[in-house]
Amino acid sequence: MHPNHNDQLSGLNRIEGQVKGIKRMIEDNRYCVDILTQLKAVKAAVHKVEQEILKKHMQNCLKHAVESKNDLEIQKKLDELMNLLSKRI
């Protein structure tokens, strides 16, 4: 069973609002540095949501695989994480 991530919805709603605000800033020809500042804030907010979901994955999905003592399942979860982490920028 997958963990519930509903507690991340408020953060995602905030991010959505920030992105809409950035769009308006661009439409209004706002100052570049102001736009860049808001983009960095969105990037930080997305990173926070990502970290929380990764934490739950490790505490639930990976933990469940380890507790199952199924070597194939454990390796699958580890490979998924390594693949995901290798794509991070």
Distance bins in CASP14 RR format, pairs under 12 A and 6 or more apart:
PFRMAT RR
TARGET T0000
AUTHOR 0000-0000-0000
RMODE 2
METHOD distances of the structure
MODEL  1
1 60 0 0 0 0 1 0 0 0 0 0 0
1 61 0 0 0 0 1 0 0 0 0 0 0
1 64 0 0 0 0 1 0 0 0 0 0 0
2 53 0 0 0 0 0 1 0 0 0 0 0
2 56 0 0 0 0 1 0 0 0 0 0 0
2 57 0 0 0 0 1 0 0 0 0 0 0
2 60 1 0 0 1 0 0 0 0 0 0 0
2 61 1 0 0 1 0 0 0 0 0 0 0
2 64 0 0 0 0 1 0 0 0 0 0 0
3 52 0 0 0 0 0 1 0 0 0 0 0
3 53 0 0 0 0 1 0 0 0 0 0 0
3 54 0 0 0 0 0 1 0 0 0 0 0
3 55 0 0 0 0 1 0 0 0 0 0 0
3 56 1 0 1 0 0 0 0 0 0 0 0
3 57 1 0 0 1 0 0 0 0 0 0 0
3 58 0 0 0 0 0 1 0 0 0 0 0
3 59 1 0 0 1 0 0 0 0 0 0 0
3 60 1 0 1 0 0 0 0 0 0 0 0
3 61 1 0 0 1 0 0 0 0 0 0 0
3 62 0 0 0 0 0 1 0 0 0 0 0
3 63 0 0 0 0 0 1 0 0 0 0 0
3 64 0 0 0 0 1 0 0 0 0 0 0
4 52 0 0 0 0 0 1 0 0 0 0 0
4 53 0 0 0 0 0 1 0 0 0 0 0
4 56 0 0 0 0 1 0 0 0 0 0 0
4 60 0 0 0 0 1 0 0 0 0 0 0
5 11 0 0 0 0 0 1 0 0 0 0 0
5 12 0 0 0 0 1 0 0 0 0 0 0
5 49 0 0 0 0 1 0 0 0 0 0 0
5 50 0 0 0 0 0 1 0 0 0 0 0
5 52 1 0 0 1 0 0 0 0 0 0 0
5 53 1 0 1 0 0 0 0 0 0 0 0
5 54 0 0 0 0 0 1 0 0 0 0 0
5 55 0 0 0 0 0 1 0 0 0 0 0
5 56 1 0 0 1 0 0 0 0 0 0 0
5 57 0 0 0 0 1 0 0 0 0 0 0
5 60 0 0 0 0 0 1 0 0 0 0 0
5 61 0 0 0 0 0 1 0 0 0 0 0
6 12 0 0 0 0 0 1 0 0 0 0 0
6 13 0 0 0 0 0 1 0 0 0 0 0
6 52 0 0 0 0 0 1 0 0 0 0 0
6 53 0 0 0 0 0 1 0 0 0 0 0
6 56 0 0 0 0 0 1 0 0 0 0 0
7 13 0 0 0 0 0 1 0 0 0 0 0
7 48 0 0 0 0 0 1 0 0 0 0 0
7 49 0 0 0 0 1 0 0 0 0 0 0
7 52 1 0 0 1 0 0 0 0 0 0 0
7 53 0 0 0 0 1 0 0 0 0 0 0
7 55 0 0 0 0 0 1 0 0 0 0 0
7 56 0 0 0 0 1 0 0 0 0 0 0
8 14 0 0 0 0 0 1 0 0 0 0 0
8 15 0 0 0 0 1 0 0 0 0 0 0
8 45 0 0 0 0 0 1 0 0 0 0 0
8 46 0 0 0 0 0 1 0 0 0 0 0
8 48 0 0 0 0 1 0 0 0 0 0 0
8 49 1 0 1 0 0 0 0 0 0 0 0
8 50 0 0 0 0 1 0 0 0 0 0 0
8 51 0 0 0 0 0 1 0 0 0 0 0
8 52 1 0 1 0 0 0 0 0 0 0 0
8 53 1 0 0 1 0 0 0 0 0 0 0
8 54 0 0 0 0 0 1 0 0 0 0 0
8 55 0 0 0 0 0 1 0 0 0 0 0
8 56 0 0 0 0 1 0 0 0 0 0 0
9 15 0 0 0 0 0 1 0 0 0 0 0
9 16 0 0 0 0 0 1 0 0 0 0 0
9 49 0 0 0 0 1 0 0 0 0 0 0
9 52 0 0 0 0 0 1 0 0 0 0 0
9 53 0 0 0 0 0 1 0 0 0 0 0
10 16 0 0 0 0 0 1 0 0 0 0 0
10 17 0 0 0 0 0 1 0 0 0 0 0
10 45 0 0 0 0 0 1 0 0 0 0 0
10 48 0 0 0 0 0 1 0 0 0 0 0
10 49 0 0 0 0 1 0 0 0 0 0 0
10 52 0 0 0 0 0 1 0 0 0 0 0
11 17 0 0 0 0 1 0 0 0 0 0 0
11 18 0 0 0 0 1 0 0 0 0 0 0
11 19 0 0 0 0 0 1 0 0 0 0 0
11 42 0 0 0 0 0 1 0 0 0 0 0
11 44 0 0 0 0 0 1 0 0 0 0 0
11 45 1 0 0 1 0 0 0 0 0 0 0
11 46 0 0 0 0 1 0 0 0 0 0 0
11 47 0 0 0 0 0 1 0 0 0 0 0
11 48 1 0 0 1 0 0 0 0 0 0 0
11 49 1 0 1 0 0 0 0 0 0 0 0
11 50 0 0 0 0 0 1 0 0 0 0 0
11 52 0 0 0 0 1 0 0 0 0 0 0
11 53 0 0 0 0 0 1 0 0 0 0 0
12 18 0 0 0 0 0 1 0 0 0 0 0
12 19 0 0 0 0 0 1 0 0 0 0 0
12 42 0 0 0 0 0 1 0 0 0 0 0
12 45 0 0 0 0 1 0 0 0 0 0 0
12 46 0 0 0 0 1 0 0 0 0 0 0
12 48 0 0 0 0 0 1 0 0 0 0 0
12 49 1 0 0 1 0 0 0 0 0 0 0
12 50 0 0 0 0 0 1 0 0 0 0 0
12 52 0 0 0 0 0 1 0 0 0 0 0
12 53 0 0 0 0 0 1 0 0 0 0 0
13 19 0 0 0 0 0 1 0 0 0 0 0
13 20 0 0 0 0 0 1 0 0 0 0 0
13 45 0 0 0 0 0 1 0 0 0 0 0
13 49 0 0 0 0 0 1 0 0 0 0 0
14 20 0 0 0 0 0 1 0 0 0 0 0
14 21 0 0 0 0 0 1 0 0 0 0 0
14 41 0 0 0 0 1 0 0 0 0 0 0
14 42 0 0 0 0 1 0 0 0 0 0 0
14 44 0 0 0 0 0 1 0 0 0 0 0
14 45 1 0 0 1 0 0 0 0 0 0 0
14 46 0 0 0 0 0 1 0 0 0 0 0
14 48 0 0 0 0 1 0 0 0 0 0 0
14 49 0 0 0 0 1 0 0 0 0 0 0
15 21 0 0 0 0 0 1 0 0 0 0 0
15 22 0 0 0 0 0 1 0 0 0 0 0
15 38 0 0 0 0 0 1 0 0 0 0 0
15 39 0 0 0 0 0 1 0 0 0 0 0
15 41 0 0 0 0 1 0 0 0 0 0 0
15 42 1 0 1 0 0 0 0 0 0 0 0
15 43 0 0 0 0 1 0 0 0 0 0 0
15 44 0 0 0 0 1 0 0 0 0 0 0
15 45 1 0 1 0 0 0 0 0 0 0 0
15 46 1 0 0 1 0 0 0 0 0 0 0
15 47 0 0 0 0 0 1 0 0 0 0 0
15 48 0 0 0 0 1 0 0 0 0 0 0
15 49 1 0 0 1 0 0 0 0 0 0 0
15 50 0 0 0 0 0 1 0 0 0 0 0
16 22 0 0 0 0 0 1 0 0 0 0 0
16 23 0 0 0 0 0 1 0 0 0 0 0
16 42 0 0 0 0 1 0 0 0 0 0 0
16 45 0 0 0 0 0 1 0 0 0 0 0
16 46 0 0 0 0 0 1 0 0 0 0 0
16 49 0 0 0 0 0 1 0 0 0 0 0
17 23 0 0 0 0 1 0 0 0 0 0 0
17 24 0 0 0 0 1 0 0 0 0 0 0
17 25 0 0 0 0 0 1 0 0 0 0 0
17 38 0 0 0 0 0 1 0 0 0 0 0
17 41 0 0 0 0 0 1 0 0 0 0 0
17 42 0 0 0 0 1 0 0 0 0 0 0
17 45 0 0 0 0 0 1 0 0 0 0 0
18 24 0 0 0 0 0 1 0 0 0 0 0
18 25 0 0 0 0 0 1 0 0 0 0 0
18 35 0 0 0 0 0 1 0 0 0 0 0
18 37 0 0 0 0 0 1 0 0 0 0 0
18 38 1 0 0 1 0 0 0 0 0 0 0
18 39 0 0 0 0 1 0 0 0 0 0 0
18 40 0 0 0 0 0 1 0 0 0 0 0
18 41 1 0 0 1 0 0 0 0 0 0 0
18 42 1 0 1 0 0 0 0 0 0 0 0
18 43 0 0 0 0 0 1 0 0 0 0 0
18 44 0 0 0 0 0 1 0 0 0 0 0
18 45 1 0 0 1 0 0 0 0 0 0 0
18 46 0 0 0 0 1 0 0 0 0 0 0
19 25 0 0 0 0 0 1 0 0 0 0 0
19 26 0 0 0 0 0 1 0 0 0 0 0
19 35 0 0 0 0 0 1 0 0 0 0 0
19 38 0 0 0 0 1 0 0 0 0 0 0
19 39 0 0 0 0 1 0 0 0 0 0 0
19 41 0 0 0 0 0 1 0 0 0 0 0
19 42 1 0 0 1 0 0 0 0 0 0 0
19 43 0 0 0 0 0 1 0 0 0 0 0
19 45 0 0 0 0 1 0 0 0 0 0 0
19 46 0 0 0 0 1 0 0 0 0 0 0
20 26 0 0 0 0 0 1 0 0 0 0 0
20 27 0 0 0 0 0 1 0 0 0 0 0
20 38 0 0 0 0 0 1 0 0 0 0 0
20 42 0 0 0 0 0 1 0 0 0 0 0
21 27 0 0 0 0 1 0 0 0 0 0 0
21 28 0 0 0 0 1 0 0 0 0 0 0
21 30 0 0 0 0 1 0 0 0 0 0 0
21 34 0 0 0 0 0 1 0 0 0 0 0
21 35 0 0 0 0 1 0 0 0 0 0 0
21 38 1 0 0 1 0 0 0 0 0 0 0
21 39 0 0 0 0 0 1 0 0 0 0 0
21 41 0 0 0 0 0 1 0 0 0 0 0
21 42 0 0 0 0 1 0 0 0 0 0 0
22 28 0 0 0 0 0 1 0 0 0 0 0
22 30 0 0 0 0 1 0 0 0 0 0 0
22 32 0 0 0 0 0 1 0 0 0 0 0
22 34 0 0 0 0 1 0 0 0 0 0 0
22 35 1 0 0 1 0 0 0 0 0 0 0
22 36 0 0 0 0 1 0 0 0 0 0 0
22 37 0 0 0 0 1 0 0 0 0 0 0
22 38 1 0 1 0 0 0 0 0 0 0 0
22 39 1 0 0 1 0 0 0 0 0 0 0
22 40 0 0 0 0 0 1 0 0 0 0 0
22 41 0 0 0 0 1 0 0 0 0 0 0
22 42 1 0 0 1 0 0 0 0 0 0 0
22 43 0 0 0 0 0 1 0 0 0 0 0
22 45 0 0 0 0 0 1 0 0 0 0 0
23 30 0 0 0 0 0 1 0 0 0 0 0
23 35 0 0 0 0 1 0 0 0 0 0 0
23 38 0 0 0 0 0 1 0 0 0 0 0
23 39 0 0 0 0 0 1 0 0 0 0 0
23 42 0 0 0 0 0 1 0 0 0 0 0
24 30 0 0 0 0 1 0 0 0 0 0 0
24 34 0 0 0 0 0 1 0 0 0 0 0
24 35 0 0 0 0 0 1 0 0 0 0 0
24 38 0 0 0 0 0 1 0 0 0 0 0
25 31 0 0 0 0 1 0 0 0 0 0 0
25 32 0 0 0 0 1 0 0 0 0 0 0
25 33 0 0 0 0 0 1 0 0 0 0 0
25 34 1 0 0 1 0 0 0 0 0 0 0
25 35 1 0 1 0 0 0 0 0 0 0 0
25 36 0 0 0 0 0 1 0 0 0 0 0
25 37 0 0 0 0 1 0 0 0 0 0 0
25 38 1 0 0 1 0 0 0 0 0 0 0
25 39 0 0 0 0 1 0 0 0 0 0 0
25 41 0 0 0 0 0 1 0 0 0 0 0
25 42 0 0 0 0 0 1 0 0 0 0 0
26 32 0 0 0 0 0 1 0 0 0 0 0
26 34 0 0 0 0 0 1 0 0 0 0 0
26 35 1 0 0 1 0 0 0 0 0 0 0
26 36 0 0 0 0 0 1 0 0 0 0 0
26 38 0 0 0 0 1 0 0 0 0 0 0
26 39 0 0 0 0 0 1 0 0 0 0 0
27 35 0 0 0 0 0 1 0 0 0 0 0
28 34 0 0 0 0 0 1 0 0 0 0 0
28 35 0 0 0 0 1 0 0 0 0 0 0
29 35 0 0 0 0 1 0 0 0 0 0 0
30 36 0 0 0 0 0 1 0 0 0 0 0
30 37 0 0 0 0 0 1 0 0 0 0 0
30 38 0 0 0 0 1 0 0 0 0 0 0
30 39 0 0 0 0 0 1 0 0 0 0 0
31 37 0 0 0 0 1 0 0 0 0 0 0
31 38 0 0 0 0 0 1 0 0 0 0 0
32 38 0 0 0 0 0 1 0 0 0 0 0
32 39 0 0 0 0 0 1 0 0 0 0 0
33 39 0 0 0 0 0 1 0 0 0 0 0
33 40 0 0 0 0 0 1 0 0 0 0 0
34 40 0 0 0 0 0 1 0 0 0 0 0
34 41 0 0 0 0 0 1 0 0 0 0 0
35 41 0 0 0 0 0 1 0 0 0 0 0
35 42 0 0 0 0 0 1 0 0 0 0 0
36 42 0 0 0 0 0 1 0 0 0 0 0
36 43 0 0 0 0 0 1 0 0 0 0 0
37 43 0 0 0 0 0 1 0 0 0 0 0
37 44 0 0 0 0 0 1 0 0 0 0 0
38 44 0 0 0 0 0 1 0 0 0 0 0
38 45 0 0 0 0 0 1 0 0 0 0 0
39 45 0 0 0 0 0 1 0 0 0 0 0
39 46 0 0 0 0 0 1 0 0 0 0 0
40 46 0 0 0 0 0 1 0 0 0 0 0
40 47 0 0 0 0 0 1 0 0 0 0 0
41 47 0 0 0 0 0 1 0 0 0 0 0
41 48 0 0 0 0 0 1 0 0 0 0 0
42 48 0 0 0 0 0 1 0 0 0 0 0
42 49 0 0 0 0 0 1 0 0 0 0 0
43 49 0 0 0 0 0 1 0 0 0 0 0
43 50 0 0 0 0 0 1 0 0 0 0 0
43 89 0 0 0 0 0 1 0 0 0 0 0
44 50 0 0 0 0 0 1 0 0 0 0 0
44 51 0 0 0 0 0 1 0 0 0 0 0
45 51 0 0 0 0 0 1 0 0 0 0 0
45 52 0 0 0 0 0 1 0 0 0 0 0
46 52 0 0 0 0 0 1 0 0 0 0 0
46 53 0 0 0 0 0 1 0 0 0 0 0
46 88 0 0 0 0 0 1 0 0 0 0 0
46 89 0 0 0 0 0 1 0 0 0 0 0
47 53 0 0 0 0 0 1 0 0 0 0 0
47 54 0 0 0 0 0 1 0 0 0 0 0
47 88 0 0 0 0 1 0 0 0 0 0 0
47 89 0 0 0 0 0 1 0 0 0 0 0
48 54 0 0 0 0 0 1 0 0 0 0 0
48 55 0 0 0 0 0 1 0 0 0 0 0
49 55 0 0 0 0 0 1 0 0 0 0 0
49 56 0 0 0 0 0 1 0 0 0 0 0
50 56 0 0 0 0 0 1 0 0 0 0 0
50 57 0 0 0 0 0 1 0 0 0 0 0
50 84 0 0 0 0 1 0 0 0 0 0 0
50 85 0 0 0 0 0 1 0 0 0 0 0
50 87 0 0 0 0 0 1 0 0 0 0 0
50 88 0 0 0 0 1 0 0 0 0 0 0
50 89 0 0 0 0 0 1 0 0 0 0 0
51 57 0 0 0 0 0 1 0 0 0 0 0
51 58 0 0 0 0 0 1 0 0 0 0 0
51 88 0 0 0 0 0 1 0 0 0 0 0
52 58 0 0 0 0 0 1 0 0 0 0 0
52 59 0 0 0 0 0 1 0 0 0 0 0
53 59 0 0 0 0 0 1 0 0 0 0 0
53 60 0 0 0 0 0 1 0 0 0 0 0
53 61 0 0 0 0 0 1 0 0 0 0 0
53 84 0 0 0 0 0 1 0 0 0 0 0
54 60 0 0 0 0 0 1 0 0 0 0 0
54 61 0 0 0 0 0 1 0 0 0 0 0
54 62 0 0 0 0 1 0 0 0 0 0 0
54 80 0 0 0 0 0 1 0 0 0 0 0
54 81 0 0 0 0 1 0 0 0 0 0 0
54 84 0 0 0 0 1 0 0 0 0 0 0
54 85 0 0 0 0 1 0 0 0 0 0 0
54 88 0 0 0 0 0 1 0 0 0 0 0
55 61 0 0 0 0 0 1 0 0 0 0 0
55 62 0 0 0 0 0 1 0 0 0 0 0
55 63 0 0 0 0 0 1 0 0 0 0 0
56 62 0 0 0 0 1 0 0 0 0 0 0
56 63 0 0 0 0 0 1 0 0 0 0 0
56 64 0 0 0 0 0 1 0 0 0 0 0
57 63 0 0 0 0 1 0 0 0 0 0 0
57 64 0 0 0 0 0 1 0 0 0 0 0
57 65 0 0 0 0 0 1 0 0 0 0 0
57 77 0 0 0 0 1 0 0 0 0 0 0
57 78 0 0 0 0 0 1 0 0 0 0 0
57 80 0 0 0 0 1 0 0 0 0 0 0
57 81 1 0 0 1 0 0 0 0 0 0 0
57 84 0 0 0 0 1 0 0 0 0 0 0
57 85 0 0 0 0 0 1 0 0 0 0 0
58 64 0 0 0 0 0 1 0 0 0 0 0
58 65 0 0 0 0 0 1 0 0 0 0 0
58 66 0 0 0 0 0 1 0 0 0 0 0
58 77 0 0 0 0 1 0 0 0 0 0 0
58 78 0 0 0 0 0 1 0 0 0 0 0
58 80 0 0 0 0 0 1 0 0 0 0 0
58 81 1 0 0 1 0 0 0 0 0 0 0
58 84 0 0 0 0 0 1 0 0 0 0 0
58 85 0 0 0 0 0 1 0 0 0 0 0
59 65 0 0 0 0 0 1 0 0 0 0 0
59 66 0 0 0 0 0 1 0 0 0 0 0
59 67 0 0 0 0 0 1 0 0 0 0 0
60 66 0 0 0 0 0 1 0 0 0 0 0
60 67 0 0 0 0 0 1 0 0 0 0 0
60 77 0 0 0 0 0 1 0 0 0 0 0
61 67 0 0 0 0 0 1 0 0 0 0 0
61 68 0 0 0 0 0 1 0 0 0 0 0
61 73 0 0 0 0 1 0 0 0 0 0 0
61 74 0 0 0 0 0 1 0 0 0 0 0
61 76 0 0 0 0 0 1 0 0 0 0 0
61 77 1 0 0 1 0 0 0 0 0 0 0
61 78 0 0 0 0 0 1 0 0 0 0 0
61 80 0 0 0 0 1 0 0 0 0 0 0
61 81 0 0 0 0 1 0 0 0 0 0 0
61 84 0 0 0 0 0 1 0 0 0 0 0
62 68 0 0 0 0 0 1 0 0 0 0 0
62 73 0 0 0 0 1 0 0 0 0 0 0
62 74 0 0 0 0 1 0 0 0 0 0 0
62 75 0 0 0 0 0 1 0 0 0 0 0
62 76 0 0 0 0 0 1 0 0 0 0 0
62 77 1 0 1 0 0 0 0 0 0 0 0
62 78 1 0 0 1 0 0 0 0 0 0 0
62 79 0 0 0 0 0 1 0 0 0 0 0
62 80 0 0 0 0 1 0 0 0 0 0 0
62 81 1 0 0 1 0 0 0 0 0 0 0
62 82 0 0 0 0 0 1 0 0 0 0 0
62 84 0 0 0 0 0 1 0 0 0 0 0
63 73 0 0 0 0 0 1 0 0 0 0 0
63 74 0 0 0 0 0 1 0 0 0 0 0
63 77 0 0 0 0 1 0 0 0 0 0 0
64 70 0 0 0 0 1 0 0 0 0 0 0
64 73 0 0 0 0 1 0 0 0 0 0 0
64 74 0 0 0 0 1 0 0 0 0 0 0
64 76 0 0 0 0 0 1 0 0 0 0 0
64 77 0 0 0 0 1 0 0 0 0 0 0
65 71 0 0 0 0 1 0 0 0 0 0 0
65 72 0 0 0 0 1 0 0 0 0 0 0
65 73 1 0 1 0 0 0 0 0 0 0 0
65 74 1 0 1 0 0 0 0 0 0 0 0
65 75 0 0 0 0 1 0 0 0 0 0 0
65 76 1 0 0 1 0 0 0 0 0 0 0
65 77 1 0 1 0 0 0 0 0 0 0 0
65 78 0 0 0 0 1 0 0 0 0 0 0
65 79 0 0 0 0 0 1 0 0 0 0 0
65 80 0 0 0 0 1 0 0 0 0 0 0
65 81 0 0 0 0 0 1 0 0 0 0 0
66 73 0 0 0 0 1 0 0 0 0 0 0
66 74 1 0 1 0 0 0 0 0 0 0 0
66 75 0 0 0 0 0 1 0 0 0 0 0
66 76 0 0 0 0 0 1 0 0 0 0 0
66 77 0 0 0 0 1 0 0 0 0 0 0
66 78 0 0 0 0 1 0 0 0 0 0 0
67 73 0 0 0 0 1 0 0 0 0 0 0
67 74 0 0 0 0 1 0 0 0 0 0 0
67 77 0 0 0 0 0 1 0 0 0 0 0
68 74 1 0 0 1 0 0 0 0 0 0 0
68 75 0 0 0 0 0 1 0 0 0 0 0
68 76 0 0 0 0 0 1 0 0 0 0 0
68 77 0 0 0 0 1 0 0 0 0 0 0
70 76 0 0 0 0 1 0 0 0 0 0 0
70 77 0 0 0 0 1 0 0 0 0 0 0
71 77 0 0 0 0 0 1 0 0 0 0 0
71 78 0 0 0 0 0 1 0 0 0 0 0
72 78 0 0 0 0 0 1 0 0 0 0 0
72 79 0 0 0 0 0 1 0 0 0 0 0
73 79 0 0 0 0 0 1 0 0 0 0 0
73 80 0 0 0 0 0 1 0 0 0 0 0
74 80 0 0 0 0 0 1 0 0 0 0 0
74 81 0 0 0 0 0 1 0 0 0 0 0
75 81 0 0 0 0 0 1 0 0 0 0 0
75 82 0 0 0 0 0 1 0 0 0 0 0
76 82 0 0 0 0 0 1 0 0 0 0 0
76 83 0 0 0 0 0 1 0 0 0 0 0
77 83 0 0 0 0 0 1 0 0 0 0 0
77 84 0 0 0 0 0 1 0 0 0 0 0
78 84 0 0 0 0 0 1 0 0 0 0 0
78 85 0 0 0 0 0 1 0 0 0 0 0
79 85 0 0 0 0 0 1 0 0 0 0 0
79 86 0 0 0 0 0 1 0 0 0 0 0
80 86 0 0 0 0 0 1 0 0 0 0 0
80 87 0 0 0 0 0 1 0 0 0 0 0
81 87 0 0 0 0 0 1 0 0 0 0 0
81 88 0 0 0 0 0 1 0 0 0 0 0
82 88 0 0 0 0 0 1 0 0 0 0 0
END
